[in-house]
Amino acid sequence: EAQVTQNPRYLITVTGKKLTVTCSQNMNHEYMSWYRQDPGLGLRQIYYSMNVEVTDKGDVPEGYKVSRKEKRNFPLILESPSPNQTSLYFCASSLYVGGQETQYFGPGTRLLVL
Amino acid sequence: QQPVQSPQAVILREGEDAVINCSSSKALYSVHWYRQKHGEAPVFLMILLKGGEQKGHEKISASFNEKKQQSSLYLTASQLSYSGTYFCGTEDKQNAGNMLTFGGGTRLMVKP
């Protein structure tokens, strides 16, 4: 089954404790992206990747890091989480962005930073 | 800059129609529409590429006015299953092929 998976689905952590949220897709998509969703603000892009070893900042990259060493995986790293990073995070992938291609979203990771 | 969606929320009775608008300050290459049910991931509805293009999906259709940098989503004869938050995602011509920027969402509630 074609899907985007994220782990963990729920995470409670404390300020400053490094964490990684994993994202994996099995559709051989080149484009992957991370979004955060906050009430009233919709989906805001954090980072995106056009292909392996190619990543770029989205609209709200501060406090986040990503890597794309393999095509299928695109982990999101919070080196020193802060309470303002409490949010719902979605990973998404598509063959490429825009055009006729839809983005497939993962199930989301709800993060609470205390 | 995020596209602006209006209205922010709308309540309908089953069978009624609704229009959701999405406006951008940038020249657009494409507009995407997604629906998100509470607690779930956004799900693709449709993509519009050309100015003036209209697409349909069951009783949900959309138009794209390239000149006005706007898109509208039309929901006709609404059903209970249409409830959720609708997002437009825009790909502007400057960043075509790079980024999709989403609006703040329109919350739709359909009541029996």
gemmi code that builds the backbone of each chain (N, CA, C; Angstrom):
import gemmi

chains = {
    "A": [
        ("GLU", (0.845, -1.200, 0.000), (0.000, 0.000, 0.000), (0.882, 1.252, 0.000)),
        ("ALA", (0.570, 2.173, -0.910), (1.310, 3.427, -1.003), (1.021, 4.278, 0.228)),
        ("GLN", (2.083, 4.680, 0.913), (1.820, 5.469, 2.107), (3.043, 6.255, 2.554)),
        ("VAL", (2.748, 7.252, 3.398), (3.775, 8.013, 4.100), (3.609, 7.704, 5.582)),
        ("THR", (4.674, 7.278, 6.218), (4.590, 6.940, 7.640), (5.442, 7.911, 8.458)),
        ("GLN", (4.964, 8.197, 9.637), (5.676, 9.075, 10.559), (5.746, 8.402, 11.917)),
        ("ASN", (6.852, 8.624, 12.602), (6.987, 8.127, 13.966), (7.830, 9.091, 14.794)),
        ("PRO", (7.449, 9.317, 16.067), (6.248, 8.777, 16.686), (5.002, 9.556, 16.286)),
        ("ARG", (3.843, 9.075, 16.649), (2.606, 9.785, 16.378), (2.328, 10.835, 17.450)),
        ("TYR", (2.757, 10.548, 18.645), (2.582, 11.478, 19.763), (3.889, 11.532, 20.552)),
        ("LEU", (4.239, 12.725, 20.984), (5.489, 12.880, 21.728), (5.379, 14.038, 22.706)),
        ("ILE", (5.702, 13.748, 23.952), (5.811, 14.784, 24.986), (7.270, 14.826, 25.400)),
        ("THR", (7.855, 16.018, 25.368), (9.256, 16.142, 25.725), (9.459, 17.416, 26.539)),
        ("VAL", (10.700, 17.639, 26.942), (11.011, 18.844, 27.714), (11.927, 19.750, 26.917)),
        ("THR", (11.916, 21.001, 27.260), (12.739, 21.998, 26.568), (14.201, 21.575, 26.543)),
        ("GLY", (14.787, 21.629, 25.345), (16.212, 21.379, 25.193), (16.613, 19.944, 24.919)),
        ("LYS", (15.677, 19.027, 25.003), (16.023, 17.616, 24.777), (15.842, 17.257, 23.298)),
        ("LYS", (16.947, 17.003, 22.644), (16.936, 16.734, 21.203), (15.990, 15.602, 20.836)),
        ("LEU", (15.287, 15.793, 19.721), (14.393, 14.734, 19.261), (14.381, 14.669, 17.742)),
        ("THR", (14.010, 13.504, 17.238), (13.898, 13.283, 15.802), (12.544, 12.663, 15.499)),
        ("VAL", (11.885, 13.210, 14.501), (10.638, 12.628, 13.999), (10.953, 12.027, 12.635)),
        ("THR", (10.685, 10.752, 12.490), (11.030, 10.101, 11.232), (9.873, 10.172, 10.245)),
        ("CYS", (10.223, 10.175, 8.970), (9.235, 10.154, 7.895), (9.751, 9.233, 6.809)),
        ("SER", (8.909, 8.370, 6.332), (9.305, 7.432, 5.285), (8.179, 7.266, 4.285)),
        ("GLN", (8.532, 7.198, 2.991), (7.519, 6.970, 1.952), (7.972, 5.813, 1.059)),
        ("ASN", (6.990, 5.069, 0.564), (7.297, 3.884, -0.242), (6.860, 4.047, -1.688)),
        ("MET", (6.760, 5.292, -2.171), (6.258, 5.556, -3.512), (7.353, 6.034, -4.461)),
        ("ASN", (8.590, 5.986, -4.011), (9.723, 6.431, -4.831), (9.593, 7.909, -5.240)),
        ("HIS", (8.979, 8.687, -4.355), (8.800, 10.103, -4.639), (10.102, 10.866, -4.461)),
        ("GLU", (10.296, 11.858, -5.316), (11.500, 12.672, -5.212), (11.325, 13.813, -4.207)),
        ("TYR", (10.123, 14.356, -4.152), (9.881, 15.539, -3.342), (9.294, 15.144, -1.993)),
        ("MET", (9.911, 15.659, -0.929), (9.370, 15.442, 0.412), (9.398, 16.761, 1.164)),
        ("SER", (8.500, 16.866, 2.126), (8.331, 18.152, 2.781), (7.840, 17.949, 4.211)),
        ("TRP", (8.165, 18.910, 5.077), (7.647, 18.931, 6.436), (6.819, 20.195, 6.637)),
        ("TYR", (5.662, 20.015, 7.280), (4.791, 21.131, 7.621), (4.488, 21.077, 9.114)),
        ("ARG", (4.199, 22.250, 9.649), (3.616, 22.293, 10.976), (2.238, 22.949, 10.865)),
        ("GLN", (1.329, 22.467, 11.673), (-0.031, 22.984, 11.635), (-0.411, 23.525, 12.998)),
        ("ASP", (-0.774, 24.788, 13.019), (-1.199, 25.445, 14.248), (-2.572, 26.080, 14.009)),
        ("PRO", (-3.404, 26.141, 15.044), (-4.767, 26.666, 14.872), (-4.778, 28.040, 14.214)),
        ("GLY", (-5.578, 28.175, 13.160), (-5.734, 29.457, 12.486), (-4.627, 29.798, 11.504)),
        ("LEU", (-3.559, 29.026, 11.526), (-2.419, 29.341, 10.647), (-2.285, 28.348, 9.497)),
        ("GLY", (-3.114, 27.349, 9.477), (-3.041, 26.378, 8.394), (-1.765, 25.566, 8.451)),
        ("LEU", (-1.301, 25.160, 7.287), (-0.082, 24.364, 7.169), (1.058, 25.273, 6.735)),
        ("ARG", (2.111, 25.295, 7.492), (3.265, 26.109, 7.128), (4.458, 25.200, 6.892)),
        ("GLN", (5.124, 25.448, 5.785), (6.210, 24.569, 5.382), (7.475, 24.883, 6.175)),
        ("ILE", (8.124, 23.822, 6.666), (9.336, 23.986, 7.472), (10.567, 23.823, 6.578)),
        ("TYR", (10.672, 22.672, 5.961), (11.747, 22.360, 5.030), (11.178, 21.485, 3.927)),
        ("TYR", (11.859, 21.484, 2.792), (11.495, 20.570, 1.742), (12.755, 20.030, 1.087)),
        ("SER", (12.559, 18.940, 0.347), (13.687, 18.300, -0.321), (13.262, 17.885, -1.719)),
        ("MET", (14.026, 18.333, -2.705), (13.710, 18.008, -4.098), (14.237, 16.626, -4.482)),
        ("ASN", (15.267, 16.172, -3.774), (15.839, 14.862, -4.069), (16.884, 14.555, -3.001)),
        ("VAL", (17.523, 13.424, -3.122), (18.546, 13.027, -2.149), (19.636, 14.096, -2.075)),
        ("GLU", (19.983, 14.460, -0.847), (21.027, 15.447, -0.559), (20.662, 16.864, -1.008)),
        ("VAL", (19.411, 17.093, -1.396), (18.969, 18.440, -1.788), (17.841, 18.870, -0.865)),
        ("THR", (18.141, 19.814, 0.030), (17.113, 20.305, 0.942), (17.120, 21.826, 0.930)),
        ("ASP", (15.990, 22.404, 1.289), (15.904, 23.862, 1.311), (14.880, 24.299, 2.344)),
        ("LYS", (15.033, 25.550, 2.789), (14.154, 26.080, 3.824), (12.787, 26.423, 3.258)),
        ("GLY", (11.778, 26.187, 4.076), (10.441, 26.634, 3.753), (10.179, 27.971, 4.412)),
        ("ASP", (8.959, 28.156, 4.889), (8.574, 29.442, 5.477), (8.996, 29.594, 6.938)),
        ("VAL", (9.082, 28.486, 7.677), (9.367, 28.559, 9.116), (10.448, 27.570, 9.527)),
        ("PRO", (11.684, 27.722, 9.034), (12.728, 26.721, 9.293), (13.456, 26.855, 10.629)),
        ("GLU", (13.272, 27.995, 11.320), (14.075, 28.253, 12.522), (13.822, 27.184, 13.586)),
        ("GLY", (14.908, 26.625, 14.105), (14.820, 25.637, 15.177), (14.710, 24.207, 14.683)),
        ("TYR", (14.741, 24.018, 13.381), (14.606, 22.675, 12.800), (15.789, 22.358, 11.877)),
        ("LYS", (16.063, 21.069, 11.759), (17.028, 20.587, 10.778), (16.431, 19.377, 10.090)),
        ("VAL", (16.902, 19.131, 8.876), (16.462, 17.945, 8.139), (17.668, 17.326, 7.446)),
        ("SER", (17.491, 16.106, 6.988), (18.505, 15.475, 6.150), (17.805, 14.565, 5.164)),
        ("ARG", (18.427, 14.349, 4.032), (17.840, 13.451, 3.021), (18.979, 12.602, 2.447)),
        ("LYS", (19.317, 11.580, 3.194), (20.403, 10.693, 2.766), (19.909, 9.578, 1.855)),
        ("GLU", (18.651, 9.244, 2.010), (18.031, 8.225, 1.154), (16.750, 8.809, 0.601)),
        ("LYS", (16.333, 8.299, -0.537), (15.147, 8.841, -1.185), (13.901, 8.662, -0.330)),
        ("ARG", (13.773, 7.564, 0.350), (12.542, 7.250, 1.052), (12.409, 7.952, 2.406)),
        ("ASN", (13.501, 8.413, 3.001), (13.456, 8.944, 4.363), (13.778, 10.429, 4.441)),
        ("PHE", (13.072, 11.116, 5.319), (13.265, 12.562, 5.458), (13.001, 12.937, 6.915)),
        ("PRO", (13.945, 12.669, 7.804), (13.717, 12.950, 9.219), (13.756, 14.435, 9.557)),
        ("LEU", (12.967, 14.813, 10.540), (12.927, 16.184, 11.063), (13.595, 16.171, 12.432)),
        ("ILE", (14.573, 17.036, 12.605), (15.350, 17.065, 13.842), (15.135, 18.390, 14.566)),
        ("LEU", (14.819, 18.272, 15.846), (14.739, 19.460, 16.700), (15.899, 19.341, 17.688)),
        ("GLU", (16.929, 20.128, 17.456), (18.153, 20.021, 18.258), (17.913, 20.447, 19.706)),
        ("SER", (17.146, 21.504, 19.892), (16.867, 22.015, 21.227), (15.430, 22.534, 21.251)),
        ("PRO", (14.484, 21.626, 21.394), (13.071, 22.015, 21.298), (12.670, 23.074, 22.321)),
        ("SER", (11.770, 23.939, 21.904), (11.234, 24.948, 22.811), (9.702, 24.866, 22.786)),
        ("PRO", (9.040, 25.409, 23.794), (7.575, 25.308, 23.859), (6.869, 25.845, 22.619)),
        ("ASN", (7.446, 26.823, 21.927), (6.771, 27.354, 20.729), (6.844, 26.386, 19.541)),
        ("GLN", (7.499, 25.280, 19.721), (7.507, 24.240, 18.699), (6.452, 23.164, 18.978)),
        ("THR", (5.674, 23.371, 20.012), (4.515, 22.512, 20.255), (3.558, 22.694, 19.091)),
        ("SER", (3.254, 21.602, 18.413), (2.466, 21.718, 17.197), (2.116, 20.326, 16.677)),
        ("LEU", (1.350, 20.312, 15.594), (1.054, 19.087, 14.857), (1.910, 19.114, 13.594)),
        ("TYR", (2.704, 18.089, 13.394), (3.637, 18.056, 12.276), (3.211, 17.013, 11.247)),
        ("PHE", (3.285, 17.427, 9.979), (2.974, 16.512, 8.882), (4.144, 16.425, 7.926)),
        ("CYS", (4.427, 15.204, 7.535), (5.366, 14.963, 6.460), (4.551, 14.686, 5.202)),
        ("ALA", (5.043, 15.101, 4.049), (4.324, 14.868, 2.805), (5.319, 14.520, 1.711)),
        ("SER", (4.850, 13.806, 0.708), (5.720, 13.488, -0.421), (4.912, 13.537, -1.709)),
        ("SER", (5.614, 13.792, -2.811), (5.015, 13.721, -4.138), (6.124, 13.420, -5.123)),
        ("LEU", (5.701, 13.015, -6.319), (6.694, 12.682, -7.333), (7.578, 13.912, -7.586)),
        ("TYR", (6.913, 15.039, -7.764), (7.573, 16.336, -7.739), (6.511, 17.324, -7.287)),
        ("VAL", (6.860, 18.545, -7.022), (5.874, 19.477, -6.476), (5.122, 20.160, -7.595)),
        ("GLY", (3.850, 20.433, -7.330), (3.054, 21.199, -8.263), (2.665, 20.429, -9.504)),
        ("GLY", (2.303, 21.158, -10.542), (1.881, 20.515, -11.765), (0.696, 19.596, -11.507)),
        ("GLN", (0.744, 18.391, -12.005), (-0.352, 17.451, -11.835), (-0.186, 16.591, -10.600)),
        ("GLU", (0.855, 16.827, -9.859), (1.170, 15.915, -8.772), (0.559, 16.341, -7.451)),
        ("THR", (-0.132, 15.406, -6.829), (-0.676, 15.658, -5.515), (0.350, 15.300, -4.450)),
        ("GLN", (0.226, 15.923, -3.299), (1.069, 15.552, -2.182), (0.319, 14.551, -1.309)),
        ("TYR", (1.018, 13.535, -0.876), (0.466, 12.546, 0.037), (1.005, 12.858, 1.427)),
        ("PHE", (0.093, 12.973, 2.368), (0.475, 13.352, 3.725), (0.555, 12.132, 4.629)),
        ("GLY", (1.511, 12.203, 5.553), (1.575, 11.206, 6.607), (0.482, 11.464, 7.628)),
        ("PRO", (0.350, 10.599, 8.636), (-0.744, 10.692, 9.603), (-0.569, 11.806, 10.624)),
        ("GLY", (0.606, 12.408, 10.692), (0.833, 13.503, 11.636), (1.524, 13.053, 12.913)),
        ("THR", (2.284, 13.970, 13.499), (2.938, 13.749, 14.791), (2.582, 14.926, 15.683)),
        ("ARG", (1.930, 14.602, 16.787), (1.543, 15.669, 17.719), (2.632, 15.804, 18.770)),
        ("LEU", (3.260, 16.972, 18.817), (4.399, 17.215, 19.708), (4.030, 18.245, 20.759)),
        ("LEU", (4.340, 17.906, 21.998), (4.168, 18.837, 23.115), (5.525, 19.032, 23.777)),
        ("VAL", (5.977, 20.290, 23.813), (7.248, 20.603, 24.455), (6.969, 21.365, 25.750)),
        ("LEU", (7.379, 20.780, 26.860), (7.096, 21.394, 28.177), (8.250, 22.277, 28.635)),
    ],
    "B": [
        ("GLN", (4.469, 34.430, 1.404), (3.265, 34.871, 2.090), (2.116, 33.913, 1.800)),
        ("GLN", (1.375, 33.601, 2.865), (0.287, 32.635, 2.720), (-0.864, 33.202, 1.902)),
        ("PRO", (-1.521, 32.368, 1.091), (-2.756, 32.827, 0.453), (-3.829, 33.007, 1.530)),
        ("VAL", (-4.795, 33.872, 1.217), (-5.863, 34.176, 2.164), (-7.119, 33.430, 1.767)),
        ("GLN", (-7.685, 32.708, 2.709), (-8.923, 31.985, 2.449), (-10.089, 32.675, 3.124)),
        ("SER", (-11.243, 32.633, 2.441), (-12.461, 33.170, 3.036), (-13.651, 32.328, 2.586)),
        ("PRO", (-14.650, 32.166, 3.432), (-14.654, 32.593, 4.831), (-13.749, 31.697, 5.681)),
        ("GLN", (-13.583, 32.075, 6.932), (-12.777, 31.242, 7.836), (-13.572, 30.042, 8.304)),
        ("ALA", (-14.887, 30.224, 8.389), (-15.738, 29.118, 8.832), (-17.119, 29.292, 8.222)),
        ("VAL", (-17.780, 28.173, 7.993), (-19.145, 28.220, 7.447), (-19.915, 27.007, 7.954)),
        ("ILE", (-21.171, 27.259, 8.287), (-22.072, 26.181, 8.739), (-23.202, 26.052, 7.726)),
        ("LEU", (-23.431, 24.842, 7.284), (-24.467, 24.581, 6.284), (-25.440, 23.529, 6.790)),
        ("ARG", (-26.616, 23.525, 6.190), (-27.533, 22.395, 6.350), (-27.272, 21.465, 5.173)),
        ("GLU", (-27.516, 20.202, 5.381), (-27.384, 19.231, 4.290), (-28.139, 19.719, 3.064)),
        ("GLY", (-27.514, 19.628, 1.903), (-28.181, 20.024, 0.672), (-27.890, 21.446, 0.237)),
        ("GLU", (-27.343, 22.255, 1.143), (-27.023, 23.634, 0.788), (-25.679, 23.717, 0.066)),
        ("ASP", (-25.449, 24.860, -0.574), (-24.222, 25.070, -1.329), (-23.272, 25.990, -0.568)),
        ("ALA", (-21.993, 25.895, -0.903), (-20.992, 26.784, -0.292), (-19.891, 27.093, -1.300)),
        ("VAL", (-19.286, 28.259, -1.120), (-18.135, 28.651, -1.929), (-17.007, 29.061, -0.992)),
        ("ILE", (-15.840, 28.528, -1.237), (-14.651, 28.884, -0.457), (-13.659, 29.543, -1.410)),
        ("ASN", (-13.163, 30.693, -1.005), (-12.260, 31.453, -1.861), (-10.822, 31.432, -1.354)),
        ("CYS", (-9.913, 31.548, -2.291), (-8.481, 31.524, -1.979), (-7.820, 32.602, -2.826)),
        ("SER", (-7.188, 33.579, -2.179), (-6.571, 34.691, -2.903), (-5.095, 34.795, -2.565)),
        ("SER", (-4.309, 35.085, -3.590), (-2.873, 35.214, -3.393), (-2.401, 36.584, -3.856)),
        ("SER", (-1.325, 37.058, -3.251), (-0.737, 38.328, -3.670), (0.306, 38.095, -4.772)),
        ("LYS", (0.524, 36.820, -5.100), (1.557, 36.500, -6.095), (0.936, 35.894, -7.345)),
        ("ALA", (1.647, 36.011, -8.455), (1.215, 35.358, -9.690), (1.320, 33.849, -9.491)),
        ("LEU", (0.254, 33.147, -9.821), (0.165, 31.727, -9.496), (0.396, 30.823, -10.694)),
        ("TYR", (1.035, 29.701, -10.405), (1.232, 28.668, -11.408), (0.181, 27.574, -11.246)),
        ("SER", (-0.116, 27.231, -10.026), (-1.132, 26.208, -9.782), (-1.780, 26.422, -8.419)),
        ("VAL", (-2.968, 25.873, -8.289), (-3.687, 25.905, -7.011), (-4.124, 24.479, -6.684)),
        ("HIS", (-3.883, 24.078, -5.458), (-4.270, 22.738, -5.003), (-5.318, 22.895, -3.906)),
        ("TRP", (-6.257, 21.981, -3.868), (-7.249, 21.975, -2.788), (-7.199, 20.662, -2.031)),
        ("TYR", (-7.236, 20.788, -0.699), (-7.210, 19.633, 0.188), (-8.322, 19.756, 1.214)),
        ("ARG", (-8.767, 18.623, 1.714), (-9.731, 18.593, 2.814), (-9.126, 17.795, 3.960)),
        ("GLN", (-9.310, 18.296, 5.158), (-8.792, 17.615, 6.339), (-9.917, 17.386, 7.335)),
        ("LYS", (-10.140, 16.130, 7.679), (-11.090, 15.790, 8.729), (-10.364, 15.922, 10.069)),
        ("HIS", (-11.146, 16.155, 11.100), (-10.574, 16.364, 12.427), (-9.715, 15.175, 12.854)),
        ("GLY", (-8.466, 15.461, 13.221), (-7.574, 14.409, 13.701), (-6.925, 13.579, 12.605)),
        ("GLU", (-7.153, 13.978, 11.355), (-6.591, 13.199, 10.244), (-5.664, 14.075, 9.401)),
        ("ALA", (-4.968, 13.435, 8.468), (-4.100, 14.166, 7.556), (-4.916, 14.803, 6.431)),
        ("PRO", (-4.420, 15.878, 5.835), (-5.098, 16.458, 4.671), (-5.144, 15.457, 3.523)),
        ("VAL", (-6.253, 15.500, 2.790), (-6.443, 14.601, 1.653), (-6.672, 15.426, 0.404)),
        ("PHE", (-5.992, 15.048, -0.665), (-6.063, 15.764, -1.927), (-7.476, 15.753, -2.513)),
        ("LEU", (-7.910, 16.911, -3.024), (-9.171, 17.018, -3.757), (-8.911, 17.227, -5.246)),
        ("MET", (-8.200, 18.295, -5.586), (-7.917, 18.576, -6.988), (-6.826, 19.619, -7.144)),
        ("ILE", (-6.284, 19.654, -8.362), (-5.270, 20.634, -8.735), (-5.774, 21.398, -9.948)),
        ("LEU", (-5.539, 22.707, -9.963), (-5.876, 23.530, -11.120), (-4.608, 24.183, -11.627)),
        ("LEU", (-4.403, 24.052, -12.945), (-3.149, 24.540, -13.507), (-3.290, 25.811, -14.323)),
        ("LYS", (-4.288, 25.842, -15.172), (-4.360, 26.966, -16.093), (-5.379, 27.990, -15.630)),
        ("GLY", (-5.123, 29.224, -16.000), (-6.078, 30.249, -15.677), (-7.412, 29.953, -16.323)),
        ("GLY", (-8.482, 30.066, -15.576), (-9.807, 29.807, -16.109), (-10.206, 28.352, -16.018)),
        ("GLU", (-9.270, 27.491, -15.641), (-9.577, 26.071, -15.595), (-10.598, 25.784, -14.504)),
        ("GLN", (-11.510, 24.905, -14.829), (-12.470, 24.430, -13.832), (-12.396, 22.926, -13.800)),
        ("LYS", (-12.408, 22.409, -12.595), (-12.374, 20.955, -12.450), (-13.490, 20.518, -11.532)),
        ("GLY", (-13.922, 19.291, -11.707), (-14.999, 18.785, -10.868), (-14.642, 17.457, -10.259)),
        ("HIS", (-15.214, 17.226, -9.081), (-14.988, 15.985, -8.361), (-16.272, 15.678, -7.624)),
        ("GLU", (-17.106, 14.810, -8.184), (-18.460, 14.567, -7.658), (-19.191, 15.912, -7.612)),
        ("LYS", (-19.634, 16.341, -6.447), (-20.343, 17.617, -6.367), (-19.421, 18.729, -5.860)),
        ("ILE", (-18.138, 18.502, -5.939), (-17.177, 19.504, -5.533), (-16.379, 19.903, -6.768)),
        ("SER", (-16.365, 21.179, -7.065), (-15.636, 21.664, -8.231), (-14.862, 22.913, -7.849)),
        ("ALA", (-13.971, 23.346, -8.729), (-13.158, 24.525, -8.429), (-12.819, 25.251, -9.708)),
        ("SER", (-12.546, 26.544, -9.560), (-12.136, 27.370, -10.681), (-10.866, 28.107, -10.302)),
        ("PHE", (-10.165, 28.559, -11.322), (-8.885, 29.243, -11.110), (-8.856, 30.459, -12.027)),
        ("ASN", (-8.857, 31.633, -11.434), (-8.770, 32.877, -12.193), (-7.343, 33.400, -12.070)),
        ("GLU", (-6.575, 33.126, -13.109), (-5.139, 33.456, -13.060), (-4.920, 34.963, -12.947)),
        ("LYS", (-5.766, 35.722, -13.662), (-5.614, 37.185, -13.676), (-5.804, 37.766, -12.276)),
        ("LYS", (-6.827, 37.281, -11.596), (-7.126, 37.793, -10.259), (-6.330, 37.071, -9.173)),
        ("GLN", (-5.553, 36.072, -9.567), (-4.750, 35.302, -8.597), (-5.651, 34.706, -7.524)),
        ("GLN", (-6.755, 34.147, -7.994), (-7.747, 33.585, -7.082), (-8.222, 32.226, -7.543)),
        ("SER", (-8.660, 31.461, -6.569), (-9.331, 30.203, -6.884), (-10.541, 30.083, -5.965)),
        ("SER", (-11.571, 29.435, -6.458), (-12.758, 29.201, -5.641), (-13.122, 27.724, -5.673)),
        ("LEU", (-13.528, 27.221, -4.539), (-13.981, 25.829, -4.413), (-15.480, 25.851, -4.197)),
        ("TYR", (-16.219, 25.096, -5.022), (-17.678, 25.081, -4.962), (-18.142, 23.728, -4.447)),
        ("LEU", (-18.929, 23.761, -3.391), (-19.510, 22.539, -2.854), (-21.020, 22.652, -3.028)),
        ("THR", (-21.587, 21.784, -3.840), (-23.012, 21.846, -4.109), (-23.737, 20.679, -3.453)),
        ("ALA", (-24.959, 20.954, -3.045), (-25.792, 19.931, -2.400), (-24.991, 19.201, -1.330)),
        ("SER", (-24.499, 19.979, -0.372), (-23.541, 19.445, 0.603), (-24.079, 18.230, 1.357)),
        ("GLN", (-23.145, 17.350, 1.680), (-23.452, 16.142, 2.447), (-22.719, 16.224, 3.782)),
        ("LEU", (-23.172, 15.424, 4.733), (-22.523, 15.415, 6.054), (-21.027, 15.117, 5.932)),
        ("SER", (-20.678, 14.282, 4.952), (-19.281, 13.877, 4.786), (-18.383, 15.014, 4.294)),
        ("TYR", (-18.978, 16.117, 3.889), (-18.171, 17.257, 3.423), (-17.578, 18.056, 4.590)),
        ("SER", (-18.042, 17.788, 5.788), (-17.530, 18.525, 6.947), (-16.024, 18.318, 7.092)),
        ("GLY", (-15.355, 19.384, 7.468), (-13.906, 19.322, 7.633), (-13.318, 20.694, 7.383)),
        ("THR", (-12.009, 20.759, 7.339), (-11.317, 22.014, 7.041), (-10.710, 21.921, 5.654)),
        ("TYR", (-10.985, 22.918, 4.841), (-10.508, 22.949, 3.468), (-9.326, 23.906, 3.359)),
        ("PHE", (-8.288, 23.424, 2.706), (-7.089, 24.234, 2.512), (-6.807, 24.405, 1.026)),
        ("CYS", (-6.420, 25.622, 0.656), (-5.863, 25.781, -0.676), (-4.346, 25.864, -0.523)),
        ("GLY", (-3.651, 25.322, -1.479), (-2.198, 25.404, -1.522), (-1.821, 26.030, -2.854)),
        ("THR", (-0.978, 27.035, -2.813), (-0.639, 27.726, -4.051), (0.837, 27.557, -4.387)),
        ("GLU", (1.073, 27.447, -5.659), (2.428, 27.365, -6.188), (2.592, 28.625, -7.019)),
        ("ASP", (3.434, 29.544, -6.568), (3.544, 30.778, -7.336), (4.585, 30.618, -8.432)),
        ("LYS", (4.475, 31.465, -9.423), (5.288, 31.308, -10.636), (6.776, 31.449, -10.342)),
        ("GLN", (7.095, 32.243, -9.322), (8.501, 32.450, -9.003), (9.119, 31.191, -8.408)),
        ("ASN", (8.317, 30.461, -7.645), (8.814, 29.268, -6.958), (8.247, 27.992, -7.553)),
        ("ALA", (7.783, 28.054, -8.780), (7.163, 26.881, -9.397), (8.134, 25.708, -9.356)),
        ("GLY", (7.628, 24.577, -8.900), (8.451, 23.390, -8.802), (9.194, 23.274, -7.494)),
        ("ASN", (9.039, 24.253, -6.599), (9.746, 24.224, -5.327), (8.822, 24.104, -4.131)),
        ("MET", (7.898, 25.054, -4.016), (7.137, 25.140, -2.780), (5.648, 25.229, -3.027)),
        ("LEU", (4.934, 24.685, -2.072), (3.485, 24.809, -2.031), (3.170, 25.545, -0.733)),
        ("THR", (2.476, 26.677, -0.831), (2.147, 27.468, 0.357), (0.659, 27.375, 0.622)),
        ("PHE", (0.300, 26.991, 1.840), (-1.103, 26.756, 2.180), (-1.739, 27.959, 2.854)),
        ("GLY", (-3.040, 28.123, 2.603), (-3.816, 29.123, 3.305), (-4.157, 28.663, 4.709)),
        ("GLY", (-4.813, 29.533, 5.467), (-5.123, 29.242, 6.859), (-6.272, 28.264, 7.061)),
        ("GLY", (-6.976, 27.942, 5.991), (-8.037, 26.946, 6.092), (-9.411, 27.552, 6.265)),
        ("THR", (-10.417, 26.831, 5.801), (-11.831, 27.187, 5.996), (-12.507, 25.997, 6.634)),
        ("ARG", (-13.053, 26.225, 7.806), (-13.725, 25.147, 8.527), (-15.182, 25.073, 8.081)),
        ("LEU", (-15.568, 23.926, 7.559), (-16.935, 23.713, 7.071), (-17.629, 22.680, 7.939)),
        ("MET", (-18.819, 23.042, 8.397), (-19.625, 22.097, 9.170), (-20.968, 21.935, 8.485)),
        ("VAL", (-21.292, 20.712, 8.146), (-22.592, 20.427, 7.536), (-23.459, 19.732, 8.576)),
        ("LYS", (-24.632, 20.324, 8.829), (-25.546, 19.772, 9.822), (-26.720, 19.089, 9.132)),
        ("PRO", (-27.304, 18.076, 9.817), (-28.458, 17.372, 9.205), (-29.639, 18.311, 9.027)),
    ],
}
model = gemmi.Model(1)
for chain_id, residues in chains.items():
    chain = gemmi.Chain(chain_id)
    for i, (resn, *xyz) in enumerate(residues, 1):
        res = gemmi.Residue()
        res.name, res.seqid = resn, gemmi.SeqId(i, " ")
        for name, pos in zip(("N", "CA", "C"), xyz):
            atom = gemmi.Atom()
            atom.name, atom.element = name, gemmi.Element(name[0])
            atom.pos, atom.b_iso = gemmi.Position(*pos), 0.0
            res.add_atom(atom)
        chain.add_residue(res)
    model.add_chain(chain)
structure = gemmi.Structure()
structure.add_model(model)
structure.setup_entities()
